[in-house]
């Protein structure tokens, strides 16, 4: 049994500690994953740092400060870490003093950043710190942990990633349950070859802007509320569709 500690007074769910169920067997990561993360990230940094600086300046003008959005997310074995992203929304409030809905605060530039995944560039810092990997299940909200089935929680047996098998097979157009099935499939079939394949597929998916759903879109699913009665994948999202 692996125990994960949640710090108090950090915005994390109360409870002090969280135990991973016995069915969530810890598996060793394949050799070379961390080396691949560092090699690719360090090779890309000289090209990406000027872009990060420009985006940060534009974001500061349009969205205000701080430039970065930070939030606690569950990492490997559900250990919490602080995720870094560019802000895509303003802090606009309504007449009653409450924050406006996400769809009203999301700017056009913010929507562009989301559709091109540019808002996720700061997560490279999480990769360098070893809190994330380039490839793995996306780190979702801490409050989702109590809503997962034991099988869905297995997605935390590998480090979270900037991109993943679910992101190149539907992204936000797939339901939460479909994405979790794809995440668990990745956990069971992870390999250096599969990571390289996902990394090569990701730029094409980003350039085509496939699978993008914004808060103002009718297809926006909102927050994960728990498993539905049907968690089966449709034929076009078979976990092994691209193998």
Residue, then its C-alpha position, 0 to 999 in steps of 0.5 A: x500500500x502506498x501512502x500519499x501525503x496532502x499538505x494542509x493550507x495549500x488548497x488541497x482536499x482535506x484529509x491529511x493523507x490518501x491511500x492508493x488502493x491495493x488494486x493499483x499495483x505500482x509498476x516500474x517505469x521503463x528505462x530511459x523515460x526520464x532521460x528522454x524527458x530531459x533530452x527533448x526538453x533541454x533540446x527544445x528550450x533554446x527555441x521555446x524560451x523566446x516564445x515563452x517570453x513573448x507569450x508572457x508579455x502578451x498575457x500580462x497585458x491582456x490578463x493581468x498579473x500574475x502571468x502564470x496560473x498555478x494549481x495543485x494537481x495529483x502526480x505519480x502515485x497521487x502525490x500533489x505537485x504545483x502545476x504551472x500554466x499560462x493564464x488564459x482568463x481574466x479575473x473579471x467579476x460581476x456586479x455581485x462581486x463574484x467571478x464571471x463564468x469561465x466562458x465570459x472570462x476566457x479571452x480570444x488570445x486565451x482561447x488561441x493558446x488553449x487550442x494550440x496548447x501554448x498555455x501548457x509551455x510552462x509545464x516544461x518546468x514541471x518536467x525538468x523538476x521531475x514532477x511530470x513527464x513529456x508523455x503520460x495521463x494529463x494531471x487533472x483536479x485533486x478533487x477528482x481523486x475521490x470520484x475515480x473507480x479503482x481502475x481509473x485511479x491506475x492512471x496515477x501509476x505513471x507520471x502525468x504528462x504534457x501529452x498522452x495517448x488520450x490527447x492524440x486519440x480524441x482529446x477533449x472530444x472524448x468523454x472523461x471515461x473514454x480518456x481514462x480508458x485510454x490513460x489506463x491502456x497507456x499505463x499497461x502498454x507504456x514503452x520508450x517506443x510508444x512515448x516516441x510515437x506519441x511525441x511525434x503524433x502530438x505536433x500534427x494534432x496540435x497544428x490541426x487543432x483536433x479535439x479542442x472544446x472550449x467552455x463556451x462550446x455546447x460539447x463542453x463537458x465541465x467537471x468530472x462528476x464520477x463514472x457514468x453507467x457506460x464506460x465503453x469506448x466507441x469503435x473509433x476510439x479503440x485504445x490501440x487504434x494507432x498501433 
